[in-house]
Amino acid sequence: MPIKEEEVKIEPNKKKLKDEEQYEITAFQTKLTLTDTQKKDLVDEMWLEFEAIKKEREELQLESLWDSLDRQYEGKVKEDPDRQFNLHKHATKIKVDAIVNSLKKAFLESDPIYSITPRPEFQREGGQDVCDKQTDFLDYKIDEVIPIKPPLELVFHSSVLKGTGFMRVNHKVRRQSRMREESYDGTPEVKLIRGQPVKVNTGLQQFLKSFSNAATKYTGYIKRLVSGKKINIVVKYKDTSYNDPFPKFVDLKDLYVRLDTDGYEGMKETRLIVERESYTGWELEKKEAKGEFEDIDKIIKVNEGDDSKKKDYLTEKYSVLRCTYYYKKEGETEETKIVFWVGEDKKVYIGGIQFPYYTVDCDYVPFYILKKRTGIYGDGVGKDLTDSNIAQDEFLNLILEALYMTTMITPITDSDEIESQFLEKRWTHGVPLKKKANESLDFLQKFMKEPNVSGVVLLMQLLGKDDDDVSKVSSLITGKESMLDPKAPAAKTIALLEQSKGNVQEY
């Protein structure tokens, strides 16, 4: 029986070749097509709203408040040169960290993190198994794939200390360049096809299937495979290493939205949301090469009309505004939700897309632990603890100074007048006082009143108890006994912890 030769047609896939030549932007991102005039008008229109939002924040001095709360948490106190001690009692840090730890435990250590249950009619059809698999899938993604823990901790910290924390959740596709070795054997194989023996060049078929542009770009390899030879090649390819939601913490100072925007529901419909991002010149060029940005030379060039760049432009940081905006083109009747980027310093448009999600109305999620009024910002515990923390710092430094003065031996010796040392502020505890020759030797401690250390300690304990009431977090949550009642029975301690647990659950 004669053996037939398999017919192999070599035709380039023009459609796929055209797609591969496009920029590496994901399918759900539709680029905006705007004229230069439309780009300028869009930026000018957005900028008016942006300035109005900044004015609202400046009137309430919100950024100064947030900076002050950061210093209060970190213990960066303003030093008084006339004081011997300028220490900080970390009362705010202890309370904030305790609440943050409870929030992380409640969210991340719950099992399962997300519980999916079927509707009654679906459950009767065996839907419980489907929901169980969905629950397991989400648990796996949160535990192993999606890096939610680091940004979530920052969001919790911001919401507890300052009242509000923002997280942006975008779908991220990361494709990385890889290389691998591949071999294709052009030796024909005889296979039975419809009962007839046919020579099949499997290596050639696999090569053509792997490389859609082989007919035009790799004709030499095709000839070798057709002639029955073997080829060994090194293939460069793009590997999708990440294709999932990617959460990101957004600092309060970097997110701009109208003050009367009421929570997440309000953010869905507000006209403008601006996030300040920072990119190096190298990162901007990389995004331009992928098609995400355009015209970045307008940002990194030295002056308008001058195409020269700074020598260090690749490492220099540039501020870019990510704007989520409702935009209506001239001649259109309805507004379209878009996302576009603007170089903040030069006020130039550098790229934009249609809002990429069909079922998600806003990719920014605000977190709150307390909400006592409408608006975009909530209430944290940091501001409530400020006065108490200042008082505790003051008493801590006073008691240390008093103990230092009574403990340090300060002799009075024979020399010039004592008054000049005090008036010129050249003396401190531990430095000898100079006296006249006809005066007898004495010690300063003899003339000093014993400080009321126990009274100051009691007052600091009362301030700490007030912190417990304000923050709703008992000091016992740290594992230490009550300073006011160290011999309290275990039943009292457990009761206090249960009360604190109930209060923390409100957050």
C-alpha positions in Angstrom: 0.0 0.0 0.0 1.5 3.3 -1.0 2.2 5.9 1.8 0.8 9.3 1.2 2.6 12.5 2.0 0.7 14.8 4.4 0.0 18.2 2.8 1.2 21.1 4.9 0.1 24.6 4.1 2.3 27.4 5.3 0.4 30.7 5.5 1.2 33.6 7.9 -1.6 34.4 10.4 -1.8 38.1 9.6 -4.4 38.9 12.3 -2.3 37.4 15.0 0.8 39.0 13.7 -1.0 42.4 13.9 -2.1 41.8 17.4 1.4 40.8 18.5 2.7 44.1 17.2 0.5 46.1 19.4 1.5 47.4 22.8 1.5 45.1 25.8 -1.7 46.4 27.4 -4.2 44.0 28.8 -7.4 43.4 26.9 -9.7 45.1 29.4 -7.9 48.4 29.1 -9.3 50.5 26.2 -7.0 53.4 25.4 -8.6 56.9 25.0 -8.3 58.5 21.6 -8.1 62.2 22.0 -6.8 65.1 19.9 -4.2 67.5 21.4 -6.9 70.1 21.9 -9.1 67.6 23.7 -6.2 66.5 25.9 -5.5 70.1 27.0 -9.2 70.8 27.6 -9.5 67.7 29.7 -6.5 68.6 31.9 -7.7 72.2 32.3 -11.2 71.0 33.3 -9.9 68.5 35.7 -7.4 71.0 37.2 -10.2 73.3 38.3 -11.9 70.6 40.3 -8.5 69.4 41.7 -7.8 72.9 43.0 -11.2 73.1 44.6 -10.5 69.8 46.4 -7.1 71.0 47.6 -8.7 74.3 48.9 -11.2 72.3 51.0 -8.4 70.4 52.7 -6.2 73.4 53.3 -9.0 75.2 55.0 -9.3 72.4 57.6 -5.5 71.9 57.7 -5.9 68.2 57.3 -2.4 67.5 56.2 -0.9 69.3 59.2 -3.2 67.2 61.5 -2.1 63.9 59.8 1.6 64.9 60.2 1.0 65.7 63.8 -0.6 62.3 64.5 2.3 60.6 62.8 4.8 62.4 65.1 2.6 61.6 68.1 2.6 57.9 67.2 6.4 57.8 66.4 7.4 59.8 69.5 9.0 62.7 67.6 8.6 65.4 70.2 9.8 69.0 69.9 12.7 69.3 72.3 12.7 72.0 75.0 16.3 73.3 75.4 15.6 74.4 79.0 14.6 70.8 80.0 17.0 68.1 80.9 14.8 65.4 79.5 12.7 65.4 76.3 11.2 61.9 76.3 8.0 60.5 74.9 5.6 58.0 76.5 4.3 55.8 73.7 0.7 55.8 75.0 -0.8 56.4 71.5 1.4 53.7 69.9 0.4 51.1 72.4 -3.4 51.7 71.8 -3.1 52.0 68.1 -1.0 48.8 67.7 -3.4 46.9 69.9 -6.4 47.8 67.8 -4.5 47.1 64.5 -3.5 43.7 65.8 -7.1 42.9 66.7 -8.3 43.9 63.2 -5.6 41.9 61.4 -6.5 38.8 63.6 -10.2 39.3 62.9 -9.7 39.5 59.1 -6.7 37.4 58.3 -7.0 34.6 60.8 -10.6 33.8 60.2 -11.2 30.4 58.6 -12.5 30.7 56.0 -11.7 34.3 55.2 -14.7 34.5 52.8 -17.6 32.1 53.3 -19.9 31.5 50.3 -23.3 29.9 50.8 -25.8 28.9 48.1 -29.3 30.2 47.8 -32.0 27.8 48.9 -33.0 26.8 45.4 -29.3 26.4 44.3 -28.6 24.3 47.4 -31.3 21.9 46.5 -29.6 21.4 43.2 -26.3 20.5 44.9 -24.9 24.0 45.0 -23.2 23.5 48.4 -20.2 21.7 46.7 -19.8 24.5 44.2 -19.8 27.1 47.0 -17.3 25.1 49.1 -14.9 25.0 46.1 -15.3 28.8 45.6 -14.6 29.3 49.3 -11.5 27.2 49.1 -10.4 29.0 45.9 -10.7 32.4 47.6 -8.8 31.2 50.7 -6.0 29.9 48.5 -5.8 33.2 46.6 -5.6 35.3 49.7 -3.2 33.0 51.6 -0.8 32.2 48.7 -1.2 34.5 45.7 -2.6 38.0 46.4 -0.2 40.1 48.6 -2.9 41.6 50.7 -1.3 41.5 54.2 1.3 44.3 53.9 -1.1 46.9 52.4 -3.9 45.8 54.7 -1.8 46.4 57.7 -1.0 50.0 56.5 -4.6 50.6 55.8 -5.6 49.4 59.3 -2.9 51.6 60.8 -4.1 54.7 59.0 -7.7 54.1 59.8 -7.1 53.6 63.5 -4.6 56.5 64.0 -6.1 59.0 61.6 -9.7 57.8 61.0 -9.5 56.7 57.4 -7.4 54.3 55.3 -7.5 53.9 51.5 -6.8 50.8 49.5 -6.8 50.7 45.7 -7.5 47.3 44.2 -6.7 46.9 40.5 -6.4 43.8 38.4 -2.7 43.4 37.6 -1.1 41.4 34.8 2.6 41.0 35.1 4.4 39.6 32.1 8.1 38.9 32.3 10.7 38.0 29.6 11.9 34.4 29.7 14.0 32.0 27.6 13.9 28.3 27.1 15.5 25.7 24.8 13.2 23.9 22.3 13.9 21.1 19.8 11.9 20.1 16.8 12.6 16.9 14.8 11.6 17.0 11.1 11.9 13.2 10.7 8.6 12.1 9.2 6.5 9.5 11.1 4.0 7.1 9.5 0.6 7.3 11.1 -2.7 5.7 10.2 -5.3 8.3 9.2 -8.7 6.9 8.2 -7.1 3.5 7.7 -4.4 4.9 5.3 -0.7 5.1 6.2 0.4 8.8 6.0 3.8 10.4 6.5 3.4 13.1 9.1 6.0 15.7 9.9 5.1 16.2 13.6 8.1 18.5 14.3 7.1 20.9 11.4 3.5 20.9 12.6 4.5 21.8 16.2 6.9 24.5 15.0 4.2 26.2 12.8 1.7 26.0 15.7 4.2 27.6 18.1 5.3 30.4 15.9 2.5 32.1 13.9 5.0 34.2 11.9 7.2 31.3 11.0 6.2 31.4 7.3 7.7 34.9 6.9 10.3 35.1 9.6 11.8 31.6 10.0 11.8 30.2 6.5 15.3 28.7 7.0 14.1 26.6 10.0 11.1 25.4 7.9 13.3 24.2 5.1 15.4 22.2 7.5 12.3 20.6 9.0 10.8 19.8 5.6 14.1 18.1 4.6 13.8 15.9 7.7 16.4 17.6 9.9 16.3 18.4 13.6 16.6 22.0 14.9 17.6 23.3 18.3 16.6 26.9 19.2 16.5 29.2 22.1 13.0 30.8 22.4 12.4 34.2 24.0 8.8 34.5 25.3 6.6 36.4 27.7 5.5 34.5 30.8 2.4 35.7 32.8 3.7 35.6 36.3 0.8 37.4 37.9 -2.8 37.8 36.8 -5.0 38.7 39.8 -6.3 41.6 41.9 -3.4 43.6 43.3 -4.2 45.6 46.5 -2.2 48.8 47.2 -2.2 51.1 50.2 -2.8 54.8 49.3 -1.6 57.4 51.8 -4.2 60.0 52.9 -2.0 62.9 51.7 -1.8 61.3 48.2 -5.6 60.8 47.6 -7.8 63.8 46.8 -11.6 63.7 46.8 -14.4 66.0 47.8 -14.9 66.2 51.6 -18.6 65.6 51.4 -18.1 62.4 49.5 -19.9 59.8 51.7 -17.8 56.7 52.0 -17.5 54.1 49.3 -21.0 54.7 47.8 -20.1 58.4 47.4 -16.7 57.5 45.7 -18.6 55.6 43.1 -20.4 58.7 41.9 -18.0 61.6 42.8 -16.8 63.6 39.8 -13.0 63.3 40.4 -10.7 61.1 42.4 -7.0 62.0 42.2 -4.1 59.8 43.4 -0.6 61.2 43.4 1.9 58.6 42.2 5.7 58.9 41.9 7.8 57.5 39.0 11.4 57.7 38.0 12.3 58.6 34.5 13.3 55.0 33.9 9.8 53.8 35.0 8.1 56.3 32.8 10.1 55.2 29.8 9.2 51.6 30.6 5.5 52.4 30.8 5.7 54.3 27.5 7.3 51.4 25.8 4.4 49.2 27.0 1.8 51.7 25.7 0.5 52.7 29.1 1.9 56.2 28.9 2.6 58.6 26.0 4.6 61.8 25.4 6.6 61.4 28.6 9.3 63.7 27.0 6.9 66.6 28.0 7.6 65.7 31.6 11.3 64.9 31.7 12.6 67.6 29.3 14.3 70.6 30.9 12.2 73.5 29.6 9.3 74.1 27.3 10.5 74.1 23.7 13.8 72.5 24.7 14.1 68.8 23.9 17.2 68.2 26.0 16.9 66.1 29.2 18.7 66.2 32.5 21.7 63.9 32.9 20.0 62.2 35.9 16.5 62.1 34.5 16.4 58.3 34.7 16.8 58.3 38.4 14.9 61.5 39.2 11.4 61.2 40.7 8.4 62.7 38.8 5.0 63.4 40.3 2.1 61.9 38.3 -1.6 62.3 39.0 -3.9 59.3 38.4 -7.3 60.8 37.8 -10.6 58.9 37.8 -13.0 61.3 36.2 -16.4 61.6 34.6 -15.7 63.2 31.2 -18.1 64.3 28.5 -16.7 65.0 25.1 -17.9 67.9 23.1 -21.0 66.8 21.2 -21.8 63.8 23.4 -24.9 63.7 25.7 -23.6 61.4 28.4 -20.5 61.4 30.6 -18.0 58.5 30.4 -15.9 57.3 33.4 -12.3 57.4 32.4 -8.8 57.0 34.1 -6.0 59.2 32.8 -2.6 60.4 34.0 -1.2 63.9 34.2 2.3 65.1 34.9 1.7 67.3 37.9 4.6 69.8 37.5 4.0 70.4 33.8 0.2 69.8 33.8 0.4 67.6 30.7 -1.7 64.6 29.6 0.4 61.4 29.4 -2.1 58.7 28.8 -5.6 57.5 29.5 -8.0 54.5 29.4 -11.7 53.9 29.7 -12.6 52.8 33.3 -11.7 49.2 33.0 -14.2 47.3 35.1 -17.8 46.4 34.3 -19.1 45.3 37.7 -16.8 47.4 40.0 -17.9 51.0 40.2 -14.8 52.3 42.1 -11.4 50.7 42.6 -10.7 52.7 45.8 -12.0 51.3 49.1 -12.1 53.5 52.2 -11.7 51.8 55.6 -13.1 53.2 58.9 -13.1 52.1 62.5 -15.5 54.9 63.6 -17.9 57.0 61.6 -19.5 59.8 63.6 -20.4 62.1 60.7 -21.1 62.0 56.9 -18.2 62.7 54.5 -15.1 60.9 53.2 -13.1 61.0 56.4 -13.8 59.0 59.6 -12.7 59.3 63.2 -9.6 57.6 64.6 -8.3 57.2 68.2 -5.1 59.2 67.6 -6.8 62.6 67.9 -8.7 61.5 71.1 -5.4 60.5 72.7 -3.4 63.6 71.9 -4.1 65.7 75.0 -3.5 62.7 77.4 -0.3 61.8 75.6 1.0 65.4 75.9 0.2 65.4 79.6 1.9 62.0 80.1 5.0 63.2 78.3 5.1 66.3 80.5 4.8 64.4 83.8 7.3 61.7 82.6 9.9 64.4 82.0 9.1 66.2 85.2 9.4 63.1 87.4 12.7 62.1 85.7 14.1 65.6 86.2 13.0 65.6 89.9 14.6 62.2 90.5 17.8 63.2 88.7 18.1 66.4 90.7 17.6 64.7 94.1 19.9 61.8 93.2 22.8 63.8 91.6 25.2 65.2 94.2 25.8 68.9 93.5 28.5 70.5 95.7 29.0 74.2 96.4 32.7 75.1 96.1 34.9 78.1 96.8 35.1 80.7 93.9 33.1 83.4 92.1 29.5 84.4 92.9 26.8 81.8 92.5 24.2 84.3 91.1 26.1 84.8 87.8 26.0 81.1 87.0 22.2 81.0 87.3 21.7 84.3 85.4 24.0 83.2 82.6 22.4 79.7 82.5 25.9 78.1 82.7 24.9 75.7 85.5 23.0 72.4 85.5 22.7 69.6 88.0 26.0 67.8 88.6 28.1 70.8 87.7 29.8 72.4 90.8 28.5 75.8 92.1 31.2 78.4 92.7 30.9 80.3 96.0 32.8 83.0 97.8 35.9 82.2 99.9 34.3 83.1 103.2 31.3 80.8 102.6 31.2 77.3 104.0 30.8 74.2 101.8 27.4 72.8 101.4 25.3 70.7 99.0 22.4 71.8 96.9 20.2 68.8 97.8 20.0 70.0 101.4 17.9 73.0 100.3 15.7 71.1 97.8 12.2 69.8 98.6 11.6 66.0 98.1 9.6 65.5 94.9 6.1 64.0 95.2 7.0 61.0 93.0 4.1 58.8 94.1 1.6 61.6 93.3 2.9 62.0 89.8 2.9 58.3 89.2 -0.7 58.0 90.4 -1.7 60.9 88.1 0.0 59.1 85.1 -1.9 55.9 85.9 -5.1 57.8 86.0 -4.3 59.3 82.6 -3.6 55.8 81.3 -6.9 54.7 82.6 -8.5 57.5 80.7 -6.8 56.3 77.6 -8.4 52.9 78.1 -11.8 54.6 78.2 -11.2 56.8 75.2 -9.7 54.1 73.0 -12.0 51.3 74.3 -8.9 49.1 74.7 -7.9 47.9 78.1 -4.2 48.1 79.1 -4.7 44.4 80.2 -4.8 43.4 76.6 -1.0 43.7 76.5 -0.8 40.9 79.1 0.2 43.0 82.0 -1.6 43.4 85.3 -3.4 46.6 86.3 -1.0 49.2 87.7 -3.8 50.7 89.8 -4.7 47.3 91.3 -1.8 44.8 90.8 -3.3 42.3 93.3 -6.7 42.2 91.6 -8.2 38.7 91.4 -8.2 36.9 88.1 -12.0 37.2 87.8 -11.7 41.0 87.7 -9.0 40.9 85.1 -11.0 38.5 82.9 -14.0 40.7 83.2 -12.1 43.7 82.1 -10.6 41.9 79.1 -14.1 40.7 78.0 -15.4 44.3 78.2 -12.4 45.5 76.1 -13.0 42.7 73.6 -16.6 43.8 73.1 -15.5 47.4 72.6 -12.8 46.5 70.1 -15.4 44.5 68.1 -17.1 47.8 67.3 -14.1 48.8 65.2 
